[in-house]
Amino acid sequence: MLNVIMLGGISFVVNGTRIRNELGQSGRRLACYLLTFPGRAHRREKLADLFWENLEPDNARAALNTAIWRLRKLLETSGSARVARQLITTSDEVILESCESISVDLHSFLERIRKSRELATVGNAAATSFALQSAVDEYGGPFLDGEDHDWIVLERERLQCLYMRALVDLMNNAARDKRYEDALDYGRRILGHDSLRENVHRSMMLLLVMNGQRAEAIHHYARCKSLLFQELKIDPMPQTMQLAELIRSSGIDASLAELAETQFVDSARLRKVGDASHF
């Protein structure tokens, strides 16, 4: 079994052992490109231009051929001849087919996200949270961290958005289940990745109140206000300031249930409403 890790960096692991490769920078990018988009037919000319753009056409094609040969040798280290045969080449195209003997963390992550949405659609809350948690656990970090090719940056941003959305859903699910400590942990993880998500700061303020930490909720607002001014030179949004004022007053208790229902919305229910609005 060949395990390919692309979330948080790039590494190739065979039977639990990380293996060295001689692909070179452009060759690694080519391998990752083919592994990211399996089953697609890629024209050789496009691949040469994409990964060896600074070379003359003949030299770029030669570099591509060498990289394909090295990638095939890497696939053979899995111990299965079938894996190497998944790399299909013709005079015009290159295709890397999916195969059970090649496991890519990127695709495992996407499959778990897909499964969570499927479960959410049918209302299976517990199984949805389990699938979301498994997706979050699979996400080892930014896609091909340290690389800056255009297609890598676009894919990194897409995957990062999915990861953050999964954390938000887990936070909201935990809040609705009254697992406030868990919800607060998810909120901290979200803000650790993106400290300027003001909606999540409001969620944290509400969660702290519901968890019996009203004074900490007020302190959290102060930190949020300071951060927004330091980073963006702006004040919090009116709804954030209104929530802070409500927490300071005695009116928060009467409004808490309604505020929580609005703040910790079920994303699956939102998607259903959105789908229905098209008819």
Buried (B, 14 or more C-beta within 10 A) or exposed (E): BBBBBBBBBBBBBBEEEEEEBEBBEBBBBBBBBBBBEBEEEBEBBEBBBBBBEEBEEEEBBBBBEBBBEBBBEBBBBBEBEEBBEBBEBEEEBBBBBEBEBBBBBBBBBBBBBEBBBBBBBEEBBEBBBBBBBBBBEBBBBBBBBEBEBEBBBEBBEEBBEBBBBBBBBBBBBBBBBEBBEBBBBBBEBBBEEEBEBBEBBBBBBBBBBBBEBBEBBBEBBEEBBEBBEEEEEEEBBEEBEEBBEBBEEEEBEEEBEEBBEEBBBBBBEEEBEEEEEEE
